[in-house]
Amino acid sequence: MPDYTTLAKTIRSLTEAETDVVSLMATIACEVHHFDQRFDWTGFYRVTGPEMLKIGPYQGGHGCLQIPFSRGVCGAAARTGDVQLVADVDVFEGHIACASSTQSELVIPVFNGSGILLGVFDIDSNQPDAFDQVDADALVAILAEVFQRCDAA
């Protein structure tokens, strides 16, 4: 069972006084990526224009450079503002295969303290059904704590 309490404490201590969104994203992507062997690709897609996400800090192989809100799991999270917990990416209509090895995915919308969408946090796994609600809830809480202190991007 992943120790999300320790992960939260580590991220809190590393990001405590930081408010720069990209610096925070880079730190979180690194810490989360190395936290669990299920996590093959871990990173952010940032809102950079109307209905558009562009790749941000990440760990792992290459990712898609841009994703419209209308496409894929990341787009669905950005469009709806809801966590996307996908056990099998092959059955997710419109899934974008940035890496052919990805079998399951967890995508969390990221908001600042004013409720403005900054982007999405995307975790891919080459294992089927790799994520559960415990993962989603813990990571939502960590992201909310860190980004709530950030101004509008």
Secondary structure by P-SEA (a helix, b strand, c coil): ccaaaaaaaaaaaaccccccaaaaaaaaaaaaaaccccccccccccccccccccccccccccccccccccccaaaaaaacccccccccccccccccccccccccbbbbbbbcccccccbbbbbbbcccccccaaaaaaaaaaaaaaccccccc
